[in-house]
Amino acid sequence: MAEINVTPLVDVMLVLLIIFMITTPLMNHKVKVQLPEAQVIKKEETKQAVPPITISVTENGDYFLNDEPSTKQAIESRLSVEAQKMPQPPVQIRADKTTQYRLINDVVKIAQMQGMAKVGFVTTPPKKGQ
């Protein structure tokens, strides 16, 4: 027989390939650190929870402070007073879907400039089918 049978050679090479594929990740030296264990501490809800300040912005550029018509200046003065309180109430900004972003940005800037720490946006969750 003048031909060389390469089937045993291929079998041996595949076995070696599998062995190297398995052992190579184990040979990597990783830095071993001992991570701290987290402890879950439940906060007790305070009975005197601070109600949030709600600022609504309509598509027309009208501002509402806690559902009452307001102006930028009135919102600014109210937030400067609220920023001095401890604990600070959170500010919730609500806006129409079609409200221009610059109007919402104005409210966020006012809240930040007055020193409000917690500023958030109120949205509606998506419906189950979407």
C-alpha positions, 0 to 999 in steps of 0.5 A: 500500500503506497498511500499513508492513512491520515485518519489516526493522525486526524483523530489524535490531533482533534483529541489534542485540540479538545484537551488544549481548549479545555485546559487553556482557560484554567491556566490563566492566572487571575487576580484573586480578591476577597470581595466584601459581603453585602448586607441588605438593610431595609429602610424603615419608612418614615411616617413623615414622608415628604410629598413630592413637588410636581411640575407639569409642562404642557405642549403650549408652554404652560407651567403647573406647580402641584396642579395649579397654574404657575410661572417660571419665576414662581417655580424658581422661588418655590424651589429655592425655599424647598431646597433649604428644607431637610429632607428635601422633597423630590421634584417630579416633572411631567410633560406632554408627549409633544412638549418641546424639549427646551421647555422641559430643560428649562424646568430641570435647569431651574431645579438644579440652580436652586439646589434640588438634589432629586429631580425625576421624570414621570412617565407611563409604563408601556402597555403589555402588547407593545 
